[in-house]
């Protein structure tokens, strides 16, 4: 198990060593983080994909990316393990130090183990039900569980999979989306308080540094949508339980040239006015990482991405997202050498300035 966590000094040294453009890093919680991160969502749970992910993570880090995102259910725990191997290899070879990279993962979905050839529900029964980790009705119809015993078990498994003593950021994964069809909003908020209490406890134990919510719908839908969640309400819970130095400092949500609600819809209330989730998060000191920057390749077809800047389609998508005010970094899933090399070209150029972004947005929305 590798000790340590991302630190201000370690991440700053990383940017100086591997960063090609200084503007491609942002200071968040005193950490110097790249404005593009690597995601590890897609792929089969097999050894061939493991090798691709390991190689992609290594190449991404050595190209200046120090934000690595995964989840325990991605590729049935094998994504976490591949990330762990890549990090361990780079540390062993003296390429990086643990304190130079920011590693996030997610818990909440019920997952099996891609290294164990067993029926999904047989695995769940043996690993979770028989030991009492999950009880009847703990698992929602969306294959989600946010009970304390289950989340604690999953965190411990994530630490083992990653080979780390401490994870920089743990997300509660699609909780509103995975739970609200089975429970009331009032019960969900009560359960969320329990989860925040757990995460604050794990911070004190040194197993996590920060926590947040990785979401799909809840922060970018209209207020009358059953899945809607106020970032202010979540922050209030975190402050009540963890005080002003609470660990709820990040969220993750979809955002790209097609899914633009995080920027365009004013569904959050902050500073006495309705505003977007990106603006509300920024004013509250919450960092926002974004998912599906390329819509799993759907935005890369001929003529799909508007011709607003002279870059390849994938780089146009990344450039627009990372230049959006309030976005820390898009998390791009990449495995094949060709895709990795193409996407990493973004680290050789700076993001758009505010004026340039405003001009592009005006062009896209006119």
Secondary structure, DSSP 4 states (H G I P E B T S, - for coil): -B-----HHHHHHHHHHH-S-GGGEEEETTEEEESEEEE---S-SSHHHHHHHHHHHHHHHHTT--EEE--TTGGGGHHHHHHHHHHHHHHHTTS--GGG-EEEEEE-B----TTS-S-HHHHHIIIIITTTSS-TT-S-TTSB---HHHHHHHHHHHHHHHTBS-EEEEEEESHHHHHTTTS-HHHHHHHHHHHHHHHHHHHHTTSEEEEEEE-SSTTTS-TTSTT---HHHHHHHHHHHH-TT-SEEEEEEE-SSS--HHHH---EEETTEEE-HHHHHHHTT-EEEEE-TTGGGGGGSTTTS---SSS-HHHHHHHHHHHSTT--EEEEE--SHHHHHHHGGGGGSPPPPHHHHHHHHHHHH-
